[in-house]
Amino acid sequence: MCQEQHGQLSSWVRAPSTPQNIVLRSRICLLAHEGLSNNQIAQKLKTSRPTVIHWRKRFGEAGVTGLEHEASRPPHVNRIEESLVKTIVDTTLQSTPPDATHWSTRTLGRHLGISHMTVARVWDRHGLQPHRIRTFKLSRDKQFVEKLTDVVGLYLNPPDKALVLCVDEKSQIQALDRTQPGLPLKKGRCGTMTHDYVRHGTTTLFAALNVLEGTVIGECFSRHRHEEFLKFLRQIDRETPAGLNLHLIVDNYATHKHPKVKAWITKHPRFHLHFTPTSSSWLNLVERWFAEITRKRIRRGSFSSVRDLVEVINHYIEHNNTNPKPFRWTKKVDQILEKVGRCKEASVTQR
């Protein structure tokens, strides 16, 4: 290695903008120049011995430029007989192993006497993912079409001089405190948190999402009854312009249909409740916002008390309202009904 090559490799290692793969290759060559063996280099850089040998050879053949690009490789052709492909696909779709609910590449490979990589290639080609599953539930609400049309109509054609608010409660939010401090995120290592925790109680978040603006009116309560729902309705009444009608999209929870709630709604004619069909929480956009606060702030949080949890939730709502981003509903009623029809047909076929 000449002095010019040594200088170039050293500059790559020092520069913060150098891609990490180039840095690794440069360090391999610099350590080799210092006289370290392949095993010592691999151990020091936490890489494999074949990798060290490969890039030392590339440097010897092409110099510094050989480290900047991968060598072109001839296309690898690996044809699998169609009969074997059919066997793999049919076995995956039509059977299960005796000790599990689904096949893995290795269990199916052992069952058929082939490589697990062959199974993986066939699954990838045919879009098969036995390890994954999606949940669903078809609504049996006799007024499904009417309620669906009502709610989607509010999303796509909101009434004039009115606000459309998606209202729901996220109950039983646990204030979980980890038993030990976790390690922070760093290069080459994700953040950590203990698998166990201490429970400090729960809270219920009542939220009303403004469909047009994306702002949220929220309040945490210790319980989840019609009394708390009435308090939240009064809060909505205070925090919204008095001259606008309020169309609230809610689910079929008994709290929302309590006689005292109905009486309060009757005395406040600007409030109008619109109920989603049963088993159709996906139709309420505030559920999408609940998913955001769970993913961004609650799931990986550590809270020493319920009060600490409530403060975090309130801070998230304040931050959300300073730069709100509304969710846009795009599906029309006929598109949803068409998909529901396909699901019902598939359900009948499977039976």
C-alpha positions in Angstrom: 0.0 0.0 0.0 1.5 3.3 -1.1 1.3 6.5 0.9 -1.4 8.0 -1.4 -3.7 4.9 -0.9 -3.1 5.0 2.8 -4.1 8.7 2.9 -7.3 8.1 0.9 -8.4 5.2 3.1 -7.7 7.2 6.2 -9.7 10.2 4.9 -12.7 7.9 4.2 -12.6 6.5 7.7 -12.5 10.0 9.3 -15.2 11.6 7.0 -18.7 11.5 8.7 -20.4 11.5 5.2 -18.6 8.3 4.1 -21.0 5.3 3.7 -20.5 2.7 6.4 -19.8 -0.1 4.0 -16.9 1.9 2.5 -15.6 2.7 6.1 -15.6 -1.0 6.9 -13.7 -1.9 3.8 -11.1 0.9 4.4 -10.6 -0.3 8.0 -10.0 -3.8 6.8 -7.3 -2.7 4.4 -5.7 -0.3 7.0 -5.5 -3.0 9.6 -4.1 -5.5 7.1 -1.4 -2.9 6.3 -0.6 -2.8 10.0 0.1 -6.6 9.9 -3.0 -8.0 11.6 -4.2 -11.4 10.5 -7.6 -12.0 8.9 -8.9 -13.5 12.1 -7.7 -10.6 14.2 -9.3 -8.1 11.7 -12.6 -9.9 11.7 -12.7 -10.0 15.5 -11.7 -6.4 15.9 -14.3 -5.1 13.3 -17.0 -7.6 14.3 -17.3 -9.0 10.8 -16.7 -12.3 9.1 -13.4 -13.8 8.0 -14.6 -14.3 4.4 -15.5 -10.6 4.3 -12.0 -9.6 5.3 -10.5 -12.0 2.7 -12.8 -10.7 0.0 -12.0 -7.0 0.4 -8.3 -7.6 0.9 -8.3 -9.4 -2.4 -10.3 -6.7 -4.1 -7.9 -4.0 -2.8 -4.9 -6.0 -4.1 -6.6 -6.4 -7.6 -8.1 -2.9 -8.1 -6.6 -0.7 -5.4 -8.7 2.0 -3.8 -11.3 2.1 -6.5 -12.0 -1.6 -5.9 -13.5 -0.7 -2.5 -16.1 1.8 -3.9 -18.3 -0.6 -5.8 -19.4 -4.2 -5.6 -18.1 -6.4 -8.3 -20.7 -7.3 -10.9 -21.9 -10.9 -10.6 -23.3 -13.0 -13.4 -27.1 -13.7 -13.0 -27.8 -16.8 -11.0 -30.4 -19.0 -12.6 -32.1 -21.4 -10.2 -35.1 -23.1 -11.8 -37.5 -25.1 -9.7 -39.6 -27.8 -11.4 -43.2 -26.8 -11.9 -44.4 -30.0 -10.2 -42.4 -29.2 -7.1 -43.7 -25.6 -7.1 -47.3 -26.9 -7.3 -46.5 -29.3 -4.4 -45.1 -26.5 -2.2 -48.1 -24.2 -3.0 -50.7 -26.9 -2.5 -49.2 -28.2 0.7 -49.0 -24.6 2.1 -52.6 -23.8 1.3 -54.3 -27.1 2.0 -52.6 -28.6 5.0 -50.9 -27.8 8.3 -48.1 -29.5 10.3 -49.2 -31.8 13.1 -47.8 -29.6 15.8 -48.6 -26.1 14.5 -51.2 -23.9 12.9 -49.1 -23.0 9.9 -46.0 -24.1 8.0 -42.6 -22.3 8.3 -40.0 -22.6 5.5 -38.0 -25.0 7.6 -40.8 -27.3 8.7 -42.2 -27.5 5.1 -38.7 -28.0 3.8 -38.2 -30.9 6.1 -41.6 -32.3 5.3 -41.0 -32.3 1.6 -37.3 -33.1 1.8 -36.1 -29.9 0.1 -34.1 -26.8 1.1 -35.9 -24.2 3.2 -34.6 -21.6 0.7 -36.5 -23.3 -2.1 -39.7 -23.0 -0.1 -38.9 -19.3 0.6 -38.4 -18.5 -3.1 -41.7 -20.2 -4.1 -43.6 -18.4 -1.3 -42.1 -15.1 -2.3 -43.0 -15.7 -6.0 -46.6 -16.6 -5.1 -47.1 -14.0 -2.4 -47.6 -16.6 0.4 -47.0 -15.6 4.0 -48.3 -18.3 6.3 -46.7 -16.6 9.4 -49.0 -13.5 9.0 -52.7 -13.2 9.7 -55.2 -10.3 9.5 -58.2 -9.9 11.7 -61.6 -9.0 10.5 -65.3 -9.0 11.5 -68.3 -8.5 9.3 -71.0 -6.3 10.8 -74.4 -8.0 11.3 -76.2 -4.7 11.9 -79.6 -4.8 10.2 -79.2 -1.0 9.5 -75.6 -1.4 8.2 -76.2 0.3 4.8 -78.2 3.2 6.4 -75.6 3.9 9.1 -72.7 3.5 6.7 -74.3 5.9 4.2 -75.0 8.4 7.0 -71.4 8.4 8.4 -69.6 8.4 5.0 -71.9 11.2 3.8 -70.7 13.3 6.8 -67.1 12.6 5.8 -67.4 13.3 2.0 -70.2 16.0 2.1 -70.2 17.7 5.5 -73.1 20.0 6.2 -72.8 23.8 6.1 -72.4 25.8 9.3 -71.6 22.7 11.2 -68.7 20.7 12.7 -68.2 17.0 12.2 -66.6 15.4 15.3 -65.5 11.8 15.6 -66.0 10.9 19.3 -64.9 7.9 21.3 -63.2 6.7 24.4 -59.9 4.9 24.7 -60.4 3.1 28.0 -58.0 1.2 30.3 -54.8 3.0 29.3 -52.3 1.6 31.7 -49.7 3.6 33.5 -46.8 1.1 33.1 -43.5 1.8 34.8 -40.5 -0.3 33.6 -38.6 -2.1 36.4 -35.2 -0.9 35.2 -34.0 2.0 33.0 -33.5 1.0 29.3 -30.5 1.7 27.1 -30.8 4.5 24.6 -30.7 4.1 20.8 -27.2 4.1 19.3 -25.6 3.2 16.0 -25.9 -0.5 15.5 -28.2 -1.1 18.4 -31.9 -0.3 19.0 -33.2 1.1 22.2 -34.1 -1.3 25.0 -36.7 -1.6 27.7 -37.4 -4.3 30.3 -40.0 -7.0 29.4 -41.6 -6.6 32.9 -43.3 -3.6 34.4 -45.2 -2.2 37.4 -48.8 -1.2 37.0 -49.8 2.2 38.6 -53.4 2.3 37.5 -55.4 3.2 34.4 -57.1 6.2 32.8 -59.7 6.6 30.1 -59.2 9.2 27.3 -62.3 10.8 25.9 -61.5 12.4 22.5 -63.4 14.3 19.8 -61.5 14.6 16.5 -62.4 17.6 14.3 -62.7 15.9 10.8 -62.0 19.1 8.9 -59.1 20.5 10.9 -57.6 17.5 12.6 -57.7 19.2 16.0 -58.7 17.2 19.1 -60.7 18.0 22.2 -59.6 15.5 24.8 -60.0 14.8 28.5 -58.9 12.0 30.8 -61.3 10.5 33.4 -60.8 7.8 36.0 -64.0 6.0 35.0 -65.9 5.2 31.8 -69.6 5.8 32.5 -72.4 8.0 31.2 -71.6 10.6 33.8 -68.1 11.1 32.4 -69.6 11.1 28.8 -72.0 13.9 29.8 -69.1 15.9 31.3 -67.2 15.5 28.0 -70.2 16.6 26.0 -70.4 19.8 28.1 -66.7 20.3 27.4 -67.3 20.0 23.7 -70.1 22.5 24.0 -67.8 25.0 25.7 -64.8 24.6 23.3 -66.7 24.8 20.0 -68.2 27.9 18.4 -71.7 28.5 19.7 -73.2 29.2 16.3 -72.4 25.8 14.7 -74.3 22.6 14.7 -72.3 19.6 16.0 -72.5 16.2 14.3 -70.9 13.6 16.6 -70.0 10.2 15.1 -70.1 7.6 17.9 -70.2 3.9 18.3 -72.9 1.8 19.9 -71.5 1.6 23.4 -74.3 1.7 26.0 -72.9 4.9 27.5 -73.7 6.8 24.3 -77.4 5.7 24.5 -78.1 6.2 28.2 -81.4 7.8 28.9 -79.7 10.8 30.6 -77.5 11.3 27.6 -80.5 11.2 25.3 -82.2 13.8 27.6 -79.2 16.1 27.5 -79.0 15.8 23.7 -82.7 16.7 23.5 -82.0 19.9 25.5 -79.1 20.9 23.3 -80.5 20.8 19.8 -77.2 21.7 18.1 -75.9 18.2 19.0 -76.6 15.4 16.6 -75.4 11.8 17.3 -74.6 9.5 14.3 -74.0 5.9 15.2 -71.6 3.7 13.3 -72.8 0.1 12.5 -72.0 -2.5 15.1 -68.5 -4.1 14.8 -67.4 -1.2 12.6 -65.0 0.8 14.7 -62.9 1.3 11.5 -65.6 3.7 10.4 -64.8 6.2 13.1 -61.7 8.3 12.2 -60.8 9.0 15.9 -59.7 5.3 16.1 -57.0 6.2 13.6 -55.9 9.0 15.9 -55.9 6.7 18.9 -53.5 4.4 17.0 -51.2 7.4 16.5 -51.0 8.4 20.1 -50.6 4.7 21.1 -47.7 4.2 18.7 -45.9 7.5 19.2 -46.4 8.2 22.9 -48.0 5.5 25.0 -46.7 2.0 24.0 -43.0 2.7 24.6 -43.5 5.1 27.5 -42.7 4.6 31.1 -45.0 6.2 33.6 -44.5 6.4 37.4 -48.1 7.3 38.1 -51.5 7.8 36.4 -50.9 11.6 36.8 -47.7 11.3 34.8 -49.6 9.4 32.1 -52.3 12.0 31.9 -49.8 14.8 31.6 -48.1 13.0 28.7 -51.5 12.5 27.0 -52.5 16.2 27.5 -49.1 17.3 26.1 -49.6 15.1 23.0 -53.0 16.7 22.4 -51.6 20.2 22.7 -48.7 19.4 20.3 -51.2 17.8 17.9 -53.4 20.9 17.9 -50.5 23.3 17.2 -49.9 21.6 13.9 -53.0 19.4 13.1 -53.0 17.0 10.2 -56.5 15.8 9.4 -57.2 12.3 8.1 -58.9 12.3 4.7 -61.7 9.8 4.0 -61.7 8.7 0.4 -63.8 5.6 0.1 -67.4 6.0 -1.2 -70.3 3.9 0.0 -70.6 1.7 -3.1 -66.8 0.9 -2.9 -67.2 -0.2 0.7 -70.3 -2.3 0.0 -68.6 -4.0 -2.9 -65.7 -5.0 -0.6 -68.0 -6.2 2.1 -69.9 -8.3 -0.5 -66.6 -9.9 -1.5 -65.8 -10.7 2.1 -69.2 -12.3 2.7 -68.8 -14.4 -0.5 -65.4 -15.6 0.6 -66.7 -16.4 4.1 -69.5 -18.5 2.7 -67.1 -20.3 0.3 -64.7 -21.2 3.2 -67.5 -22.8 5.1 
